[in-house]
């Protein structure tokens, strides 16, 4: 257990795009994404900036936008895909795709499709150092694992404006994050879980967990989880290869039950939400394989934190957590967005 360190360089570039260093003959996918959820729950914004390269082909790039609003019913979503000439890495930014750019402390852009027109100009305040989910630095540079995950800004506080089809709404201190992942192949099955600023908790507390089952020839590994819990300002590392025995995950459409152990801490509980509040997307591997991926950024979080010698802590977040599930099956009950990937 350690104290969660506040960010000391608010505008620092904390990661970098990897696509430019990938050989043309190799396959690659990459994503920079943001999530921001209203403090009162029930509303959230999720924007992805992605690069997809099939072996031997030029990369394509896309902007994905989803606005969640429990009071309106199903999420509003769209995706715009561009050729490689609309892809760049401006100085001081993580990536620019089409008319959208994300970098340290900011995200702004526009997207116009038949589904909806949107524009956003957002800024965020850092409250934590980066979270590198993988336990060793060499894992981010080697061939294995085939999926790399980190959260350069795991507990960001968002402000600004978003306009969708002429309707403007304001973000004023919305807890969220910025994530970055890349690789040559998605996990066979995965989850991503995030929640920040729990009900009745300390400002800036968060949980961020990525977990996957990996296909190795005819075998599929047990769930391997990696992440962080910051509770009352104290950071607790979760999961890792050495904690696979203590990890139990039952991930289904609409609900994930989990037990994830860490050093001196065990996290138990659930992330859940009604299926009508999930958005469905196709995620493609560079080799052509596909997953159905469903996400709700207004899910409910209920967790129990067990620590030796301490009273169990209970943390809750209604309508403000993220639950993403990537899977092969398509009979999950969530309508898929009409966009291919790659």
BALOBA-1460 file (C-alpha; in Angstrom, 3 decimals):
// residues 342
<rec num="1" residu="x" x="0.000" y="0.000" z="0.000"/>
<rec num="2" residu="x" x="1.250" y="3.454" z="-0.863"/>
<rec num="3" residu="x" x="0.007" y="6.987" z="-0.925"/>
<rec num="4" residu="x" x="-1.450" y="8.008" z="-4.271"/>
<rec num="5" residu="x" x="0.858" y="10.714" z="-5.577"/>
<rec num="6" residu="x" x="-0.686" y="13.855" z="-7.064"/>
<rec num="7" residu="x" x="0.321" y="14.786" z="-10.566"/>
<rec num="8" residu="x" x="3.322" y="17.105" z="-10.598"/>
<rec num="9" residu="x" x="3.348" y="17.975" z="-14.328"/>
<rec num="10" residu="x" x="-0.158" y="18.723" z="-15.469"/>
<rec num="11" residu="x" x="0.630" y="19.295" z="-19.156"/>
<rec num="12" residu="x" x="3.235" y="16.538" z="-19.579"/>
<rec num="13" residu="x" x="2.927" y="14.034" z="-22.422"/>
<rec num="14" residu="x" x="2.557" y="10.711" z="-20.612"/>
<rec num="15" residu="x" x="2.469" y="8.257" z="-23.505"/>
<rec num="16" residu="x" x="3.020" y="8.271" z="-27.247"/>
<rec num="17" residu="x" x="1.361" y="6.852" z="-30.318"/>
<rec num="18" residu="x" x="2.954" y="3.601" z="-31.501"/>
<rec num="19" residu="x" x="1.511" y="3.243" z="-35.019"/>
<rec num="20" residu="x" x="4.311" y="5.131" z="-36.799"/>
<rec num="21" residu="x" x="6.872" y="2.561" z="-35.631"/>
<rec num="22" residu="x" x="4.940" y="-0.458" z="-36.926"/>
<rec num="23" residu="x" x="6.241" y="-2.136" z="-40.076"/>
<rec num="24" residu="x" x="3.888" y="-2.042" z="-43.055"/>
<rec num="25" residu="x" x="3.814" y="-5.848" z="-43.157"/>
<rec num="26" residu="x" x="2.669" y="-6.064" z="-39.541"/>
<rec num="27" residu="x" x="-0.822" y="-5.707" z="-38.112"/>
<rec num="28" residu="x" x="-1.619" y="-3.104" z="-35.475"/>
<rec num="29" residu="x" x="-4.505" y="-1.498" z="-33.628"/>
<rec num="30" residu="x" x="-4.351" y="1.468" z="-31.283"/>
<rec num="31" residu="x" x="-6.795" y="3.588" z="-29.315"/>
<rec num="32" residu="x" x="-6.722" y="6.794" z="-27.284"/>
<rec num="33" residu="x" x="-10.015" y="7.238" z="-25.470"/>
<rec num="34" residu="x" x="-11.695" y="9.392" z="-22.887"/>
<rec num="35" residu="x" x="-14.542" y="8.783" z="-20.497"/>
<rec num="36" residu="x" x="-16.293" y="11.473" z="-18.454"/>
<rec num="37" residu="x" x="-19.349" y="10.870" z="-16.244"/>
<rec num="38" residu="x" x="-21.663" y="13.382" z="-14.554"/>
<rec num="39" residu="x" x="-21.121" y="13.494" z="-10.770"/>
<rec num="40" residu="x" x="-24.851" y="12.940" z="-10.175"/>
<rec num="41" residu="x" x="-24.847" y="9.879" z="-12.443"/>
<rec num="42" residu="x" x="-26.873" y="8.934" z="-15.470"/>
<rec num="43" residu="x" x="-24.925" y="10.906" z="-18.091"/>
<rec num="44" residu="x" x="-21.531" y="10.235" z="-19.636"/>
<rec num="45" residu="x" x="-19.385" y="10.853" z="-22.689"/>
<rec num="46" residu="x" x="-17.077" y="8.288" z="-24.317"/>
<rec num="47" residu="x" x="-14.845" y="9.254" z="-27.273"/>
<rec num="48" residu="x" x="-12.289" y="6.990" z="-28.975"/>
<rec num="49" residu="x" x="-9.530" y="7.921" z="-31.428"/>
<rec num="50" residu="x" x="-8.388" y="4.721" z="-33.146"/>
<rec num="51" residu="x" x="-5.858" y="3.482" z="-35.693"/>
<rec num="52" residu="x" x="-6.230" y="0.155" z="-37.499"/>
<rec num="53" residu="x" x="-3.627" y="-1.419" z="-39.768"/>
<rec num="54" residu="x" x="-4.079" y="-4.716" z="-41.548"/>
<rec num="55" residu="x" x="-0.827" y="-6.488" z="-42.550"/>
<rec num="56" residu="x" x="0.502" y="-5.024" z="-45.785"/>
<rec num="57" residu="x" x="-2.032" y="-2.196" z="-45.904"/>
<rec num="58" residu="x" x="-2.027" y="1.503" z="-45.083"/>
<rec num="59" residu="x" x="-3.628" y="2.315" z="-41.709"/>
<rec num="60" residu="x" x="-7.112" y="3.736" z="-41.405"/>
<rec num="61" residu="x" x="-8.252" y="5.903" z="-38.510"/>
<rec num="62" residu="x" x="-11.593" y="6.576" z="-36.837"/>
<rec num="63" residu="x" x="-13.415" y="8.765" z="-34.339"/>
<rec num="64" residu="x" x="-16.051" y="7.027" z="-32.224"/>
<rec num="65" residu="x" x="-18.443" y="9.038" z="-30.047"/>
<rec num="66" residu="x" x="-21.084" y="7.830" z="-27.603"/>
<rec num="67" residu="x" x="-23.265" y="10.033" z="-25.402"/>
<rec num="68" residu="x" x="-25.029" y="8.197" z="-22.581"/>
<rec num="69" residu="x" x="-28.135" y="9.651" z="-20.957"/>
<rec num="70" residu="x" x="-30.317" y="7.371" z="-18.852"/>
<rec num="71" residu="x" x="-33.197" y="9.830" z="-19.155"/>
<rec num="72" residu="x" x="-33.222" y="9.581" z="-22.959"/>
<rec num="73" residu="x" x="-33.004" y="5.812" z="-23.324"/>
<rec num="74" residu="x" x="-30.484" y="4.215" z="-25.701"/>
<rec num="75" residu="x" x="-27.083" y="5.890" z="-26.118"/>
<rec num="76" residu="x" x="-26.520" y="8.192" z="-29.089"/>
<rec num="77" residu="x" x="-23.491" y="7.073" z="-31.067"/>
<rec num="78" residu="x" x="-21.588" y="7.489" z="-34.309"/>
<rec num="79" residu="x" x="-18.282" y="6.661" z="-35.968"/>
<rec num="80" residu="x" x="-16.356" y="8.340" z="-38.794"/>
<rec num="81" residu="x" x="-13.469" y="6.569" z="-40.572"/>
<rec num="82" residu="x" x="-10.712" y="8.248" z="-42.601"/>
<rec num="83" residu="x" x="-7.714" y="7.282" z="-44.720"/>
<rec num="84" residu="x" x="-4.176" y="7.649" z="-43.378"/>
<rec num="85" residu="x" x="-3.731" y="11.243" z="-44.633"/>
<rec num="86" residu="x" x="-6.169" y="12.354" z="-41.891"/>
<rec num="87" residu="x" x="-3.951" y="10.799" z="-39.213"/>
<rec num="88" residu="x" x="-1.135" y="12.711" z="-37.475"/>
<rec num="89" residu="x" x="0.616" y="13.353" z="-34.172"/>
<rec num="90" residu="x" x="0.873" y="17.144" z="-33.663"/>
<rec num="91" residu="x" x="3.461" y="18.523" z="-31.264"/>
<rec num="92" residu="x" x="2.229" y="18.227" z="-27.690"/>
<rec num="93" residu="x" x="-0.689" y="15.952" z="-28.608"/>
<rec num="94" residu="x" x="-1.287" y="12.227" z="-28.429"/>
<rec num="95" residu="x" x="-3.017" y="11.938" z="-31.800"/>
<rec num="96" residu="x" x="-5.146" y="13.831" z="-34.319"/>
<rec num="97" residu="x" x="-7.727" y="12.025" z="-36.458"/>
<rec num="98" residu="x" x="-9.899" y="13.913" z="-38.905"/>
<rec num="99" residu="x" x="-10.955" y="17.065" z="-37.058"/>
<rec num="100" residu="x" x="-10.450" y="15.643" z="-33.563"/>
<rec num="101" residu="x" x="-7.384" y="15.863" z="-31.347"/>
<rec num="102" residu="x" x="-6.544" y="14.624" z="-27.859"/>
<rec num="103" residu="x" x="-3.548" y="15.565" z="-25.754"/>
<rec num="104" residu="x" x="-2.490" y="16.239" z="-22.174"/>
<rec num="105" residu="x" x="-5.187" y="18.326" z="-20.506"/>
<rec num="106" residu="x" x="-7.496" y="18.636" z="-23.502"/>
<rec num="107" residu="x" x="-9.677" y="17.040" z="-26.170"/>
<rec num="108" residu="x" x="-11.512" y="18.845" z="-28.932"/>
<rec num="109" residu="x" x="-13.001" y="18.050" z="-32.278"/>
<rec num="110" residu="x" x="-15.964" y="17.633" z="-34.583"/>
<rec num="111" residu="x" x="-17.586" y="14.675" z="-36.290"/>
<rec num="112" residu="x" x="-20.397" y="14.784" z="-38.837"/>
<rec num="113" residu="x" x="-22.213" y="11.662" z="-40.019"/>
<rec num="114" residu="x" x="-25.688" y="10.615" z="-41.079"/>
<rec num="115" residu="x" x="-26.308" y="9.477" z="-37.496"/>
<rec num="116" residu="x" x="-25.444" y="12.756" z="-35.747"/>
<rec num="117" residu="x" x="-23.295" y="15.868" z="-35.785"/>
<rec num="118" residu="x" x="-21.156" y="16.624" z="-32.754"/>
<rec num="119" residu="x" x="-18.482" y="19.038" z="-31.631"/>
<rec num="120" residu="x" x="-16.622" y="19.206" z="-28.340"/>
<rec num="121" residu="x" x="-14.060" y="21.378" z="-26.616"/>
<rec num="122" residu="x" x="-12.949" y="19.900" z="-23.323"/>
<rec num="123" residu="x" x="-10.187" y="20.314" z="-20.790"/>
<rec num="124" residu="x" x="-9.209" y="18.173" z="-17.846"/>
<rec num="125" residu="x" x="-7.303" y="18.423" z="-14.616"/>
<rec num="126" residu="x" x="-4.975" y="15.616" z="-13.582"/>
<rec num="127" residu="x" x="-5.192" y="14.228" z="-10.076"/>
<rec num="128" residu="x" x="-2.897" y="11.186" z="-10.286"/>
<rec num="129" residu="x" x="0.234" y="9.847" z="-11.875"/>
<rec num="130" residu="x" x="-0.210" y="7.477" z="-14.850"/>
<rec num="131" residu="x" x="-1.412" y="3.910" z="-14.324"/>
<rec num="132" residu="x" x="0.523" y="1.251" z="-16.205"/>
<rec num="133" residu="x" x="-1.580" y="-1.875" z="-15.974"/>
<rec num="134" residu="x" x="1.209" y="-4.238" z="-17.009"/>
<rec num="135" residu="x" x="3.643" y="-4.883" z="-14.153"/>
<rec num="136" residu="x" x="6.926" y="-4.633" z="-16.098"/>
<rec num="137" residu="x" x="8.227" y="-2.026" z="-18.529"/>
<rec num="138" residu="x" x="9.519" y="-4.668" z="-20.967"/>
<rec num="139" residu="x" x="5.942" y="-5.851" z="-21.554"/>
<rec num="140" residu="x" x="5.162" y="-2.559" z="-23.284"/>
<rec num="141" residu="x" x="7.992" y="-3.000" z="-25.803"/>
<rec num="142" residu="x" x="8.032" y="-6.751" z="-26.434"/>
<rec num="143" residu="x" x="5.821" y="-8.897" z="-28.647"/>
<rec num="144" residu="x" x="4.000" y="-10.328" z="-25.631"/>
<rec num="145" residu="x" x="1.453" y="-9.642" z="-24.379"/>
<rec num="146" residu="x" x="-0.187" y="-8.825" z="-27.702"/>
<rec num="147" residu="x" x="-2.396" y="-6.200" z="-26.042"/>
<rec num="148" residu="x" x="-0.848" y="-3.278" z="-24.116"/>
<rec num="149" residu="x" x="-2.962" y="-1.147" z="-21.774"/>
<rec num="150" residu="x" x="-2.282" y="1.960" z="-19.735"/>
<rec num="151" residu="x" x="-4.212" y="4.932" z="-18.384"/>
<rec num="152" residu="x" x="-2.038" y="8.049" z="-18.764"/>
<rec num="153" residu="x" x="-4.694" y="10.054" z="-16.885"/>
<rec num="154" residu="x" x="-6.662" y="7.582" z="-14.698"/>
<rec num="155" residu="x" x="-8.551" y="10.084" z="-12.536"/>
<rec num="156" residu="x" x="-9.066" y="13.129" z="-14.767"/>
<rec num="157" residu="x" x="-11.615" y="15.821" z="-13.916"/>
<rec num="158" residu="x" x="-13.302" y="17.086" z="-17.098"/>
<rec num="159" residu="x" x="-14.858" y="20.445" z="-17.949"/>
<rec num="160" residu="x" x="-16.046" y="22.074" z="-21.173"/>
<rec num="161" residu="x" x="-18.876" y="21.821" z="-23.672"/>
<rec num="162" residu="x" x="-20.257" y="19.223" z="-26.065"/>
<rec num="163" residu="x" x="-22.821" y="19.944" z="-28.756"/>
<rec num="164" residu="x" x="-24.808" y="17.097" z="-30.328"/>
<rec num="165" residu="x" x="-27.290" y="17.875" z="-33.102"/>
<rec num="166" residu="x" x="-27.579" y="21.470" z="-31.918"/>
<rec num="167" residu="x" x="-28.061" y="20.594" z="-28.232"/>
<rec num="168" residu="x" x="-25.273" y="21.807" z="-25.954"/>
<rec num="169" residu="x" x="-24.455" y="20.382" z="-22.570"/>
<rec num="170" residu="x" x="-21.756" y="21.438" z="-20.151"/>
<rec num="171" residu="x" x="-19.244" y="19.311" z="-18.284"/>
<rec num="172" residu="x" x="-18.341" y="20.940" z="-15.000"/>
<rec num="173" residu="x" x="-16.011" y="18.766" z="-12.937"/>
<rec num="174" residu="x" x="-17.037" y="15.411" z="-14.450"/>
<rec num="175" residu="x" x="-14.828" y="12.571" z="-13.121"/>
<rec num="176" residu="x" x="-13.285" y="10.377" z="-15.775"/>
<rec num="177" residu="x" x="-10.051" y="9.287" z="-17.399"/>
<rec num="178" residu="x" x="-7.924" y="9.025" z="-20.538"/>
<rec num="179" residu="x" x="-6.777" y="5.601" z="-21.702"/>
<rec num="180" residu="x" x="-4.366" y="4.236" z="-24.295"/>
<rec num="181" residu="x" x="-4.140" y="0.709" z="-25.640"/>
<rec num="182" residu="x" x="-2.477" y="-0.929" z="-28.634"/>
<rec num="183" residu="x" x="-1.282" y="-4.225" z="-29.956"/>
<rec num="184" residu="x" x="-1.334" y="-6.879" z="-32.635"/>
<rec num="185" residu="x" x="-4.372" y="-8.778" z="-31.364"/>
<rec num="186" residu="x" x="-7.236" y="-8.313" z="-28.921"/>
<rec num="187" residu="x" x="-7.683" y="-10.738" z="-26.054"/>
<rec num="188" residu="x" x="-10.047" y="-13.627" z="-26.687"/>
<rec num="189" residu="x" x="-12.376" y="-12.126" z="-24.091"/>
<rec num="190" residu="x" x="-11.839" y="-8.988" z="-22.022"/>
<rec num="191" residu="x" x="-13.364" y="-6.508" z="-19.631"/>
<rec num="192" residu="x" x="-12.501" y="-2.943" z="-18.760"/>
<rec num="193" residu="x" x="-13.863" y="-1.388" z="-15.573"/>
<rec num="194" residu="x" x="-13.535" y="2.173" z="-14.325"/>
<rec num="195" residu="x" x="-15.148" y="4.391" z="-11.714"/>
<rec num="196" residu="x" x="-14.030" y="7.603" z="-10.015"/>
<rec num="197" residu="x" x="-15.150" y="9.809" z="-7.111"/>
<rec num="198" residu="x" x="-17.229" y="7.251" z="-5.240"/>
<rec num="199" residu="x" x="-20.338" y="8.164" z="-3.293"/>
<rec num="200" residu="x" x="-19.340" y="9.574" z="0.094"/>
<rec num="201" residu="x" x="-15.654" y="8.914" z="-0.608"/>
<rec num="202" residu="x" x="-12.571" y="11.053" z="-0.945"/>
<rec num="203" residu="x" x="-12.344" y="13.204" z="-4.091"/>
<rec num="204" residu="x" x="-10.037" y="11.638" z="-6.648"/>
<rec num="205" residu="x" x="-10.455" y="8.026" z="-5.533"/>
<rec num="206" residu="x" x="-10.811" y="5.641" z="-8.463"/>
<rec num="207" residu="x" x="-10.727" y="2.040" z="-9.637"/>
<rec num="208" residu="x" x="-9.389" y="1.045" z="-13.064"/>
<rec num="209" residu="x" x="-9.126" y="-2.635" z="-14.045"/>
<rec num="210" residu="x" x="-8.375" y="-4.376" z="-17.318"/>
<rec num="211" residu="x" x="-8.733" y="-8.154" z="-17.474"/>
<rec num="212" residu="x" x="-8.546" y="-10.679" z="-20.277"/>
<rec num="213" residu="x" x="-8.494" y="-14.311" z="-21.279"/>
<rec num="214" residu="x" x="-5.815" y="-15.030" z="-23.856"/>
<rec num="215" residu="x" x="-5.989" y="-17.599" z="-26.644"/>
<rec num="216" residu="x" x="-2.866" y="-19.801" z="-26.777"/>
<rec num="217" residu="x" x="-3.345" y="-22.331" z="-29.552"/>
<rec num="218" residu="x" x="-6.253" y="-24.579" z="-28.533"/>
<rec num="219" residu="x" x="-6.194" y="-23.275" z="-24.950"/>
<rec num="220" residu="x" x="-7.603" y="-20.137" z="-23.362"/>
<rec num="221" residu="x" x="-6.018" y="-18.829" z="-20.178"/>
<rec num="222" residu="x" x="-7.926" y="-18.063" z="-16.975"/>
<rec num="223" residu="x" x="-8.749" y="-14.419" z="-16.365"/>
<rec num="224" residu="x" x="-5.665" y="-12.253" z="-15.856"/>
<rec num="225" residu="x" x="-6.473" y="-8.886" z="-14.257"/>
<rec num="226" residu="x" x="-4.335" y="-5.791" z="-13.736"/>
<rec num="227" residu="x" x="-5.319" y="-2.454" z="-12.272"/>
<rec num="228" residu="x" x="-5.413" y="-0.037" z="-9.391"/>
<rec num="229" residu="x" x="-7.714" y="1.022" z="-6.587"/>
<rec num="230" residu="x" x="-7.168" y="4.382" z="-4.933"/>
<rec num="231" residu="x" x="-9.209" y="4.569" z="-1.735"/>
<rec num="232" residu="x" x="-8.995" y="7.439" z="0.755"/>
<rec num="233" residu="x" x="-5.908" y="8.613" z="-1.094"/>
<rec num="234" residu="x" x="-4.110" y="5.262" z="-0.720"/>
<rec num="235" residu="x" x="-3.082" y="3.316" z="-3.837"/>
<rec num="236" residu="x" x="-3.568" y="-0.455" z="-3.974"/>
<rec num="237" residu="x" x="-2.173" y="-2.442" z="-6.887"/>
<rec num="238" residu="x" x="-4.611" y="-5.101" z="-8.101"/>
<rec num="239" residu="x" x="-4.120" y="-8.394" z="-9.937"/>
<rec num="240" residu="x" x="-1.080" y="-9.513" z="-11.885"/>
<rec num="241" residu="x" x="0.143" y="-12.919" z="-13.025"/>
<rec num="242" residu="x" x="0.934" y="-13.893" z="-9.439"/>
<rec num="243" residu="x" x="-2.681" y="-13.220" z="-8.393"/>
<rec num="244" residu="x" x="-4.416" y="-15.304" z="-11.074"/>
<rec num="245" residu="x" x="-5.412" y="-17.885" z="-8.456"/>
<rec num="246" residu="x" x="-7.224" y="-15.200" z="-6.444"/>
<rec num="247" residu="x" x="-9.013" y="-13.724" z="-9.455"/>
<rec num="248" residu="x" x="-12.602" y="-14.743" z="-10.178"/>
<rec num="249" residu="x" x="-14.581" y="-12.994" z="-12.918"/>
<rec num="250" residu="x" x="-18.046" y="-13.791" z="-14.204"/>
<rec num="251" residu="x" x="-18.533" y="-11.343" z="-17.069"/>
<rec num="252" residu="x" x="-21.894" y="-11.382" z="-18.792"/>
<rec num="253" residu="x" x="-23.808" y="-8.806" z="-20.836"/>
<rec num="254" residu="x" x="-25.157" y="-6.296" z="-18.339"/>
<rec num="255" residu="x" x="-23.311" y="-7.521" z="-15.263"/>
<rec num="256" residu="x" x="-19.801" y="-8.410" z="-14.135"/>
<rec num="257" residu="x" x="-19.185" y="-10.123" z="-10.788"/>
<rec num="258" residu="x" x="-15.559" y="-10.109" z="-9.724"/>
<rec num="259" residu="x" x="-13.027" y="-10.910" z="-7.057"/>
<rec num="260" residu="x" x="-9.580" y="-9.456" z="-7.680"/>
<rec num="261" residu="x" x="-6.762" y="-9.768" z="-5.170"/>
<rec num="262" residu="x" x="-3.797" y="-7.461" z="-4.730"/>
<rec num="263" residu="x" x="-1.015" y="-6.993" z="-2.231"/>
<rec num="264" residu="x" x="-2.776" y="-6.697" z="1.121"/>
<rec num="265" residu="x" x="-6.190" y="-6.080" z="-0.465"/>
<rec num="266" residu="x" x="-9.051" y="-8.005" z="-2.057"/>
<rec num="267" residu="x" x="-11.759" y="-6.350" z="-4.111"/>
<rec num="268" residu="x" x="-15.162" y="-8.031" z="-4.435"/>
<rec num="269" residu="x" x="-18.371" y="-6.847" z="-6.054"/>
<rec num="270" residu="x" x="-20.042" y="-5.950" z="-9.323"/>
<rec num="271" residu="x" x="-20.430" y="-3.529" z="-12.224"/>
<rec num="272" residu="x" x="-23.868" y="-3.627" z="-13.815"/>
<rec num="273" residu="x" x="-26.464" y="-1.809" z="-15.872"/>
<rec num="274" residu="x" x="-29.551" y="-2.413" z="-18.015"/>
<rec num="275" residu="x" x="-28.741" y="-3.628" z="-21.530"/>
<rec num="276" residu="x" x="-30.644" y="-0.744" z="-23.125"/>
<rec num="277" residu="x" x="-27.976" y="1.594" z="-21.701"/>
<rec num="278" residu="x" x="-25.099" y="-0.230" z="-23.448"/>
<rec num="279" residu="x" x="-23.687" y="0.650" z="-26.854"/>
<rec num="280" residu="x" x="-22.482" y="-2.136" z="-29.149"/>
<rec num="281" residu="x" x="-19.504" y="-1.962" z="-31.519"/>
<rec num="282" residu="x" x="-17.482" y="-4.281" z="-33.745"/>
<rec num="283" residu="x" x="-13.801" y="-4.408" z="-32.737"/>
<rec num="284" residu="x" x="-11.617" y="-6.052" z="-35.391"/>
<rec num="285" residu="x" x="-8.223" y="-7.669" z="-35.067"/>
<rec num="286" residu="x" x="-5.652" y="-6.746" z="-37.716"/>
<rec num="287" residu="x" x="-5.856" y="-10.299" z="-39.093"/>
<rec num="288" residu="x" x="-9.588" y="-9.919" z="-39.752"/>
<rec num="289" residu="x" x="-11.075" y="-11.554" z="-36.669"/>
<rec num="290" residu="x" x="-13.875" y="-9.697" z="-34.898"/>
<rec num="291" residu="x" x="-15.338" y="-9.232" z="-31.428"/>
<rec num="292" residu="x" x="-18.659" y="-7.827" z="-30.345"/>
<rec num="293" residu="x" x="-17.916" y="-5.180" z="-27.724"/>
<rec num="294" residu="x" x="-20.525" y="-3.611" z="-25.477"/>
<rec num="295" residu="x" x="-19.961" y="-0.651" z="-23.178"/>
<rec num="296" residu="x" x="-21.941" y="1.329" z="-20.645"/>
<rec num="297" residu="x" x="-20.292" y="4.387" z="-19.127"/>
<rec num="298" residu="x" x="-23.262" y="4.925" z="-16.801"/>
<rec num="299" residu="x" x="-23.081" y="1.554" z="-15.050"/>
<rec num="300" residu="x" x="-23.516" y="0.991" z="-11.314"/>
<rec num="301" residu="x" x="-20.534" y="0.005" z="-9.198"/>
<rec num="302" residu="x" x="-20.819" y="-1.819" z="-5.854"/>
<rec num="303" residu="x" x="-17.591" y="-3.081" z="-4.298"/>
<rec num="304" residu="x" x="-16.294" y="-4.350" z="-0.984"/>
<rec num="305" residu="x" x="-12.660" y="-3.774" z="-0.094"/>
<rec num="306" residu="x" x="-11.110" y="-6.315" z="2.285"/>
<rec num="307" residu="x" x="-7.803" y="-5.531" z="4.012"/>
<rec num="308" residu="x" x="-6.183" y="-7.500" z="6.850"/>
<rec num="309" residu="x" x="-6.728" y="-5.871" z="10.216"/>
<rec num="310" residu="x" x="-9.144" y="-3.270" z="8.866"/>
<rec num="311" residu="x" x="-12.891" y="-3.003" z="8.684"/>
<rec num="312" residu="x" x="-14.247" y="-3.789" z="5.235"/>
<rec num="313" residu="x" x="-14.874" y="-0.687" z="3.112"/>
<rec num="314" residu="x" x="-17.911" y="-0.472" z="0.846"/>
<rec num="315" residu="x" x="-17.753" y="1.754" z="-2.220"/>
<rec num="316" residu="x" x="-20.614" y="2.623" z="-4.537"/>
<rec num="317" residu="x" x="-21.170" y="4.665" z="-7.644"/>
<rec num="318" residu="x" x="-24.611" y="4.899" z="-9.235"/>
<rec num="319" residu="x" x="-24.766" y="5.620" z="-12.946"/>
<rec num="320" residu="x" x="-21.170" y="6.747" z="-13.348"/>
<rec num="321" residu="x" x="-18.969" y="3.669" z="-13.825"/>
<rec num="322" residu="x" x="-17.734" y="2.088" z="-17.063"/>
<rec num="323" residu="x" x="-18.231" y="-1.593" z="-17.867"/>
<rec num="324" residu="x" x="-16.911" y="-2.846" z="-21.201"/>
<rec num="325" residu="x" x="-17.099" y="-6.469" z="-22.320"/>
<rec num="326" residu="x" x="-15.407" y="-7.803" z="-25.467"/>
<rec num="327" residu="x" x="-16.537" y="-11.235" z="-26.676"/>
<rec num="328" residu="x" x="-16.960" y="-13.548" z="-29.649"/>
<rec num="329" residu="x" x="-20.667" y="-14.198" z="-29.175"/>
<rec num="330" residu="x" x="-23.277" y="-12.000" z="-30.815"/>
<rec num="331" residu="x" x="-26.424" y="-13.086" z="-28.920"/>
<rec num="332" residu="x" x="-25.866" y="-10.609" z="-26.069"/>
<rec num="333" residu="x" x="-29.011" y="-8.540" z="-26.553"/>
<rec num="334" residu="x" x="-27.349" y="-5.201" z="-27.371"/>
<rec num="335" residu="x" x="-27.982" y="-3.576" z="-30.749"/>
<rec num="336" residu="x" x="-24.727" y="-3.182" z="-32.671"/>
<rec num="337" residu="x" x="-23.774" y="0.099" z="-34.303"/>
<rec num="338" residu="x" x="-23.779" y="-0.160" z="-38.129"/>
<rec num="339" residu="x" x="-20.040" y="0.330" z="-38.576"/>
<rec num="340" residu="x" x="-17.289" y="-2.065" z="-39.558"/>
<rec num="341" residu="x" x="-13.821" y="-1.769" z="-38.042"/>
<rec num="342" residu="x" x="-10.538" y="-1.525" z="-39.905"/>
